[in-house]
C-alpha cells in the first residue's frame, strides 16, 4: 500500500527501524531527482551533495544548497 506524503518512499515496518522513512540512495544523480538542485552539476551524486552540505535528507540538502556559494 502506498503511503501518502512520502515522495514514493516507504516506511520500514520491521524493528529496529520501524516507522523510519527510507532515504533516497546516495548514487542518485541530481538530474534524476524530481526537482534537480540548481546549485549542483546535473551529474553530481546525492552522496556528494550530502557530504558538501553536511545534511542527509534531500529537503535539507536543497535548503543548505541555497546558502552555498
C-alpha positions in Angstrom: 0.0 0.0 0.0 1.4 3.4 -1.0 1.6 5.8 1.9 0.8 9.5 1.2 3.4 12.3 1.5 6.5 10.1 1.3 7.7 11.1 -2.2 7.4 7.4 -3.4 9.4 6.2 -0.3 8.1 3.7 2.2 8.3 3.3 6.0 10.2 0.4 7.3 7.8 -1.9 9.1 10.3 -4.2 10.8 12.3 -3.5 14.0 14.7 -1.9 14.8 13.9 0.7 12.1 10.2 0.5 12.4 8.5 3.7 11.3 11.5 5.4 9.7 11.3 6.7 6.2 13.8 5.2 3.8 16.2 7.8 2.4 17.0 8.1 -1.3 20.1 6.2 -2.5 23.4 8.1 -2.5 24.2 7.2 -6.1 21.1 9.0 -7.4 22.2 11.7 -9.9 21.0 15.3 -9.4 19.4 15.3 -12.9 17.3 12.3 -11.9 15.7 13.9 -8.8 12.1 15.1 -9.1 13.4 18.7 -8.9 17.1 18.9 -9.6 19.1 21.2 -7.3 20.4 24.0 -9.5 23.5 24.8 -7.3 25.0 21.4 -8.2 26.0 19.8 -11.5 23.4 17.6 -13.2 25.8 14.7 -12.9 26.5 15.2 -9.1 25.6 12.3 -6.9 23.3 12.8 -4.0 26.0 11.3 -1.8 28.4 14.0 -2.9 25.8 16.7 -2.3 25.2 15.3 1.2 28.9 15.5 2.0 29.3 19.0 0.8 26.3 20.4 2.7 26.6 18.2 5.8 22.9 17.3 5.5 21.2 13.9 5.0 17.7 14.4 3.7 17.0 15.7 0.2 15.0 18.6 1.6 17.8 19.7 4.0 20.4 19.4 1.2 18.2 21.6 -1.0 17.9 24.2 1.7 21.6 24.2 2.5 22.5 24.5 -1.2 20.6 27.8 -1.4 23.1 29.3 1.1 26.1 27.8 -0.8 28.4 29.9 -2.8 
